[in-house]
Structure formats: structure tokens, C-alpha cells
Amino acid sequence: MSDSSPLPPVRLLSEAELAREALATPLLARAARLARWAGPDTRVGAGGELIDEQLPEAAGVLGLTGEGAGSAGSSASARDTGDAGSVAGGVDGEDAAALASEAWRVAMDTGLVEIVDEEAGTVTVGEDLALLTSGGPQDVLGIWLTALETALADASVPDLDGLVEAMDSGGEIDFSRLDWDPGAEADFLDGVLRNLYLLTAGEGGPEGPVPLPALAASMIVPDDMGEPTNDVLEQVSDAMMRLDDQFRVLEPIGLVEYQPVDEALMTDAEEAVAAAEGAGAPAVDDTDVTRYGLVRLTPLGLYGVRARLQEAGVVAPAVGDLVDKGADVLLDGTAAFPPAAAQAETEQWLARRESLDAARELLAAARGSDAGAPLRRLRCQQALSLVGAVAEPALRDVLDDPELGGLARVWLTERGAGDVPAPSEAMVFWLTIDTVAAQLAAEGNSAELRALMEGLAAQHGSFFAAAWRVDHPATPDVLEAMGRIHPDKKVAKEARKAAFKARSQMGSGGGGA
């Protein structure tokens, strides 16, 4: 997860809610049960793995086989009745042993169990086990994140039969025989989780779970490729099968909700390729796509992937990050947020402050002539729209401010305040340039911005004759943008001429209106 480009903000559950979700995940719950079961007679191998002879008993403790009612861990098991680590009905012996081994590995990796004597293979309960019941939400989430790393490592490993076949006489694994690169496999899974995170974090999030063919295609098919080749489609199909195995491993730790690929399709490679080809095509029936797997990040999974992204140095904001920051950080921080996330962040920020004080702080932070100032003022105006009439004195204080007087008049007028002085023509044009500059920074070439520009040119026949004189740092850029965006060639030409005049005026140091 080395891509350091900023990601959209996400909305997370509270730490208390996330901790409850973590404790309820089957894999961590099983690990905790085995940690409570472990005692003086428990033995581990050189790598900390539970010895084969004790796996059946451990599986019984977990309720995986129906055995263990009379085991050494029966009392602990009884205390945990109904725990998420139980599996109703049990599973076959081989699978039960594998699940018990996996849970024990998590217990070891998270510090729920610790080795006492490596030579004797004895263990004891780890200090961190108590944190699951007496620690705070951050303690629980820290343990869960460690368990997540174990699950991710397991998900990146090929089947054990392949590992055994690739092992040489010295016990070393020949990765070339496996056609498996551990680093590349981990990077691939990281990339998949990042894409899934992006789909979840985007404004509004996904409408439903993501089809596995579409997720696999997002990793394989180049953005500029029109019709995927057969070779690319086969790669997508292979990636789907890898992801199917990996998401089955990752679901018990609570990272994803996953509907696996229909096993009836596993032997039909051509049909799998066809699904990959049609994943993004409207003609593919939704009921067909679901047979090829559906996945979504859980709220806990969203938290976990974000934590890993941040650990890798990626900027991954969450709504609520700025509540204890100053207004300057709020306005700059939400500048690139989608509208709904910016409003949610601002509402949380305002909730911690007195309205009048908050309004004054926002207005002070909105001043400036730097490139980001117009967007700060737009965010300030949007924030002030959430503040009640008690903030009126703060707005009246800036009526004569050349940068804030225009937005102050708009705020007061919208609330029906009396005795609001009319703005000068110079202030009206300055506010217009400032508003368009902010919209350009926030939205780029949007339909709303095009409509605004067309309206300005249509309502004011001499708009460009006056606009190029406006003493605003963004005047040339705004007029150049109007020249690019306006659909009327004559108007666009006028805008470009005005932009040239504005830039020449700035270069010569001449004054504006």
C-alpha cells in the first residue's frame, strides 16, 4: 500500500462500536477461547504451532467437532457458550483441525498466549488476553489489527499441498516451483483492498456489494484499454479464483462480507472468463454476476484497511479527524472533501464550539490572497450556513472587509437581517471572481459551473469589460477558464481577451477596480 495520493474521507463507527465488532469476529473469538483453554499440558512446536496431537481437543473446545465436552478446557468453553467462535453442527476433522490451528496462530501472534519454555514447548496465558475484557476500545482494536495481519498473511499463501511439493530436501521452499512470489501476492491483495476501500469511501459509497469480476478487472484491465483481449480476460478469471480463496480466509476476521463464487462454476473456465468480460457491461444480468462472488468491506474492515493505509504513509482522512483543530485547518482540510463529507466534518466541528466564537474563527481563517483562499471562503460560507442567528455580530463586524464583506452581506440578507448596506459594484465583481475561482478549485469543469459562467455572461453585457479590472489574484485564471468552458465561441473569445488584459495588468502592477 505504497501509493501516497490522498484518499476520500470515510465515516467510521465509534471506537467502542468497532471494538464490539472486533470481539464478535469468529477468528478472534476462537483465538480468545483457545487462550483461555491453554494450560500446563498444552504443547507447541518450534514455531509456536499447536502440536498435531492436541488439535482435535482444541477443535472440540471451539465447538468445531462436537468433541471436547470433557476436555481440559471444558470449563472455559462453557463460560464462552454462544461465543462467535462456535460453529453450529461442526465441520469435518481435517477442516476442524485447520480452523483450530489458524485460531491458535492468531492467539500466539496477538499475545493472547505466550511461550514459557521453547525447548519444552510450554505456554501460558498472555497479558493481552485480559485486555479483551478489561481494556479499552483501542486495546481491543490493537489486538484485532494484529490478528488481521495474521489473516492477511495466511490469505497470501498458496495451498499447503503446493508448499509441500515445492519444499527441497533441506526444508527450504523453492518459490520458482510454486509460480508464487510472496511479495507480489501481498502487493496484489493490498491493491485489491485499496480499490475496495476507494469504492467504499467514495461519496455515497457503493450501492451494494462489489461483484468479484469487477474487482478483479480493476486490478488487471488497463484504464485505457477498450475491449479486453482474451489473454487479459483469462488473467481476470485467474485473479477471481485467487480472490475467492483469499476472501474466504479474510471473512472470519471480520474484514469483509463475502458471498463466494458458486462452486458449480469452478470447473467452467469459459463461463468464468465470460463473467469477467461482462462485469462492467450493463447487459449482464445482476443475478448472473452474483454467482461469481460478491464482496464488501465491513465497517470494521473499513477501519482496518484505513489503519494499514495510514501505516504505509497514505493520507486517508476520516470524518471527525478535524474536530479539535483550528478553523484554518478545518477549511483547508475539507477543501477537497466531497460536499456531504465536508458538511458532516463541519457539523462535528461546530458542535464543540459556541456559535458566535466559531463564526469569528471561521471568518478570520477565510482571509488570504493565496491560491487556496477562494475555496477556504467558499467552505467558510458553507459552514456559516449551519450557524444560527446568534452569529450575526461576527458577520456585521466584517461588512467593510474587502475579502469578507460580500459573503457577510449574502449571509445577513438570506436571514432577513435589516440594515444591510448594499455592496459596491467593485465588491460584487470581486465576490463573483472569488466564487468562480472557488468553484473551479472544488469541482473543475462541472455542469453547474458552466451554467454559472453562461449566466454571468448573459446577464451582464459588459461583464468582461469590467471583470478584467477586478483586483483579485484569481482574475486571469477565472477569465481563462471561462474562455475554455463557455460554449459560445464569441463569448469565449471575449473571455480570453479579458484574461490577457488582466494578466498584463497584474504584470505591470496596475490597479484594478
Secondary structure, DSSP 8 states (H G I E B T S, - for coil): ----S----B----HHHHHHHHHTSHHHHHHHHHHHH--TT-BB-TTS-B-GGGHHHHHHHTTSSS--TTSTTHHHHHHTTT-TT--TT---HHHHHHHHHHHHHHHHHTTSEEEEETTTTEEEE-GGGGHHHHS-HHHHHHHHHHHHHHHHHHHTS--HHHHHHTB-TTS-B-HHHHT--HHHHHHHHHHHHHHHHHHHHSTT--SS-EEHHHHHHHHHS-TT-SS--HHHHHHHHHHHHHHHHHHHHHGGGTSEEEE---GGGTT-HHHHHHHHHHTT-TTS-HHHHGGG-EEEE-HHHHHHHHHHHHHTT----BTTTTTTS-HHHHHHHTTTS-HHHHHHHHHHHHHTS-HHHHHHHHHHHH---STTHHHHHHHHHHHHTTS-GGGHHHHHTTTT-TTTHHHHHHHHHHTT-SS-----HHHHHHHHHHHHHHHHHHHSS-HHHHHHHHHHHHH-TTHHHHHTT---TTHHHHHHHHHHH-S-HHHHHHHHHHHHHHHHHHHHT----
